[in-house]
Amino acid sequence: MKLARVPGEIVVTHALGSCIGIAAHDPVAKVGGMLHYMLPDAAVSPDKATKNPWMFASTGIPLFFEKLLQSGASKSRLIVKVAGGSQMLDAKGIFAIGQRNHTAMRKLMWQQGILVKSEHVGGTISRTLYLEIGNGRIWLTSSGKEVEL
């Protein structure tokens, strides 16, 4: 997780496979940030969740938005875009971590009262997600191609 306030600063997270990246930006407060989490529920490893709450949707998402609001963002102005949730290293879909991560994120966003403006999820690709602070541009790259979110 990273928050930023400097216009022009670019926040990036790499290798979003089954993980989910959430980029959020408040265009008025000019504050934004990004969360990259790996698993849907901290209950699978409470010790790890205590050491690194950002690793799980259930602990990372509420804390991420709490930190954004403490930094001056307003829930009503947030522009939120999401990427990741691929089916990686699980060709038969037995564990479906990407899909479970996406479902957990949608549920937590609904509980937080936060709308997702756009998303680029699923498939079997890895993505890199970018957020430019100040202008709020959010985009991703995958397989050498750039996609605006």
C-alpha angles and dihedrals in degrees: 000000000000134000124196138184104178112107110238094024112131120214114200139180123193136207102026101178113143087345120096126231118203118195118190130180134178106208094199099046090037091222126129145152149179136237123199112189130179109199136030104230132036090204089086090067117011091175092056090045090054091051096040115015089173090071093074134054093221094058103021101052098054091043092047093055092043089056092047092052091047087054092058103270120138120221091222093055099042117120107205126190128176137204137176131041096135125161100249129173089354105088093170093049093235095144097025091194093163093053092044090050090052093047091049091049093050091049094048093046090053090049090049092048092238123141123216110223096196142347141195105200142148131026123096101283135109119233139197114212126207135190124186112207117225100025093041096225111167122188142149139214126215129168090355094305125117119219126187113223 
